[in-house]
Amino acid sequence: MDIFFKSAIATTLAAFLLTNIETARANDELEQITVKGRSTNLIGSAISASEGFVGQEEIEVRPLLRTGELMELVPGMVATQHSGSGKANQYFLRGFNLDHGTDFATFVDGMPVNMRTHGHGQGYTDLNFIIPELVETLAYKKGPYFTEVGDFSGAGSAFFSTPNTLETGMASLTLGENEYTRLLVADSVEKVANGSLLYAVEKQIYQGPWHDIDEDVSKINGLIKHSQKLSDGILSFTLMAYDNSWNSADQIPQRAVTNGNIDELGSIDTSLGGDSSRYSASAAWDSAHASLTAYFIEYDLNLFSNFTYFLDDPINGDQFEQVDERKVYGAQGHYHFDHKQSRTTLGFETRIDDIQEVGLYKTTERIRRGTVRSDEVTQSSAALYVRNTFDITPKLRTNIGIRYDYFDFDVASLIDLNINNVNLNDNNGSHNEGLVSVKGSITYQINDLFEVYMAAGQGFHSNDARGTTTKVDPNSGETTTPVDALVRSDGAELGIRVDLDDSVNASLALWQLSLDSELLFVGDAGNTEASRPSKRQGLELTAYYRMTDNLSFDLEYSMTDSEFSDPRPEGAHIPGAIDQVLQMGVSASFSDTGYGSIRVRHFGERPLVEDNSVQSDASTVVNALLGKRWGAYELKLEVLNVFDSDAHDIDYFYASRLPGEASQGVEDIHYHIIEPRTVRVTASYRF
């Protein structure tokens, strides 16, 4: 079933919703929906065509299989999964296979989500600690044009914010196939310690659709937030807690399915999975002219994976454990100085990752056999920036900024000899590096309806601290060359935005981005490593149309051309770089108590090797949601993967070895299938 056929079916379903709307109109029972988010008119305030906002009203009508799919609210972003439900999602944007977050910066209430020098991958972005109902807004900014964003800023950034209060309390229970159960209780209380107190608890369990494992997901989230007025701003204190454990069905080799050894819902190694936790405390003060945030995060992860099966060790297998245990301290803030025709913003950012252990162990059925590498790392950074927005005329304005980032790396091995008899003490060391980034834009407002943009800027991503001091390969013992600590990205964009009486909100952007070095996933190491320089260019179109007060349509399309910029015999294609992404949906209310939405997500073929001789197939999935309210009570039905697509969530191409195969292994496509069609029902009570 190709994308056009599926889109036609989705349109038919949308027509069904529209029919219900017409019936409701005849009965004068229409409910007027006030949408906050995409309908926000950014003309006069944005600095590029590819930034925007999403509100809770849009989030609550979007069917979600996983929490990480909140990132798909960013136009052009795709969130998939190649492992268990407790692991960070795989993200794609602007021709990047971002792995788990390499070049996209994410924040929640001012706290960074990306983990530097992480046990599984640089920039690891696990959003499982977010409760979707408690996302008040999501602000996204694509490209390196924004002075307030430093590390991991090449492709863009996202800023999630939680509310200070709730209009009503809520209690909900979701039940679904494969023993999916989710319980949520949230409320806010006024007049507590001169302010308001918000609290929420979420519990989720899930067994998954896999034939040879039970996922045994056991996730719990908690949030307590106190806020009060202080001076001319709002002071808030927030505590968050997240704990999760799971088993996982990882990517599988295509030949194992073709030969009938397993089916697409099977596994090669059934003892994979992990556990993770995140606890944080933060304080924030926000006013019209200033903002200050300070935070503390305690985080750990134990992750068991096996991507090559018996390639490296035919006897014990290639399973490995990745360990990450750290504390993160940080603060950031800014202050605005207003002048007659301009505003100057001074800002700072500081962060310390106190990593007690970041390690890699060889394991069999989750039992450690030996250490490949185990390090203690202290990674610190500090940044200062200044930005000036100047209204040259009432229609023409500029936004110019400069940012300086300084990083310090300190790496100490926790062992001497590893399982390969390699002495790791030579990899101890310190390194520091600084980087200046210049960013700017010119904006011209044609009239109240149209605005055009020209933006350019420099961004960067940091590399794993261990890579900046490593001199000896922990597997082979051979001499290696340290990688650059900070890797530059340069981008530019031309764009136009239109807003027609709050009924049509659309933008078009033409952009380009170059990186001095890619970060690519390496299957046999289960990690990311620095690779070749690259360049990308593309087109993005977003359109949101409120056809009536009760019916809205959205379309998001992106097309990207990506390639390595250094000529090599192996080819110039970037593995995992998606060329096209299309998302569209219809949201509606019919009668004063009913609502629904249908969404289609398509992402195109992508090269899996540099010469493009192996490609992944395109993937299309359709999700739907219907809801009904009776006073304080509400019932919601979600159908995820409506047409039961067996497309792939993720594809890689590398060598692995199954029992009985040649010692050098077999190069093959390894993939993780989209979860089969599943139905979930949520019953809620507002109080």
HELIX and SHEET records of a PDB file:
HELIX    1   1 ILE A    3  ALA A   26  1                                  24    
HELIX    2   2 GLN A   56  ILE A   59  1                                   4    
HELIX    3   3 THR A   67  LEU A   73  5                                   7    
HELIX    4   4 PRO A  132  LEU A  134  5                                   3    
HELIX    5   5 GLN A  254  THR A  258  1                                   5    
HELIX    6   6 ASN A  425  ASN A  427  5                                   3    
HELIX    7   7 ALA A  465  THR A  469  1                                   5    
SHEET    1   A 5 GLU A  51  GLY A  55  0                                        
SHEET    2   A 5 THR A 137  LYS A 142 -1                                        
SHEET    3   A 5 GLY A 156  SER A 161 -1                                        
SHEET    4   A 5 PHE A 104  VAL A 108  1                                        
SHEET    5   A 5 MET A 111  PRO A 112 -1                                        
SHEET    1   B 3 VAL A  78  THR A  80  0                                        
SHEET    2   B 3 GLN A  90  LEU A  93 -1                                        
SHEET    3   B 3 PHE A  96  ASN A  97 -1                                        
SHEET    1   C23 MET A 170  GLY A 176  0                                        
SHEET    2   C23 TYR A 180  VAL A 192 -1                                        
SHEET    3   C23 GLY A 195  TYR A 206 -1                                        
SHEET    4   C23 VAL A 217  LEU A 230 -1                                        
SHEET    5   C23 GLY A 233  ASN A 247 -1                                        
SHEET    6   C23 GLY A 273  SER A 287 -1                                        
SHEET    7   C23 ALA A 290  SER A 305 -1                                        
SHEET    8   C23 PHE A 320  ASP A 338 -1                                        
SHEET    9   C23 SER A 342  THR A 364 -1                                        
SHEET   10   C23 ILE A 367  ASP A 391 -1                                        
SHEET   11   C23 LEU A 396  SER A 413 -1                                        
SHEET   12   C23 GLY A 429  GLN A 445 -1                                        
SHEET   13   C23 PHE A 450  SER A 462 -1                                        
SHEET   14   C23 LEU A 486  LEU A 500 -1                                        
SHEET   15   C23 VAL A 504  LEU A 515 -1                                        
SHEET   16   C23 SER A 534  THR A 548 -1                                        
SHEET   17   C23 LEU A 551  PHE A 564 -1                                        
SHEET   18   C23 GLN A 580  PHE A 590 -1                                        
SHEET   19   C23 GLY A 594  PHE A 603 -1                                        
SHEET   20   C23 SER A 619  TRP A 630 -1                                        
SHEET   21   C23 TYR A 633  LEU A 640 -1                                        
SHEET   22   C23 THR A 678  ARG A 686 -1                                        
SHEET   23   C23 MET A 170  GLY A 176 -1                                        
SHEET    1   D 3 ILE A 252  PRO A 253  0                                        
SHEET    2   D 3 VAL A 666  ILE A 673 -1                                        
SHEET    3   D 3 HIS A 648  SER A 656 -1                                        
SHEET    1   E 2 LEU A 519  VAL A 522  0                                        
SHEET    2   E 2 ASN A 527  ALA A 530 -1                                        
SHEET    1   F 2 ARG A 606  PRO A 607  0                                        
SHEET    2   F 2 GLN A 615  SER A 616 -1                                        
END                                                                             
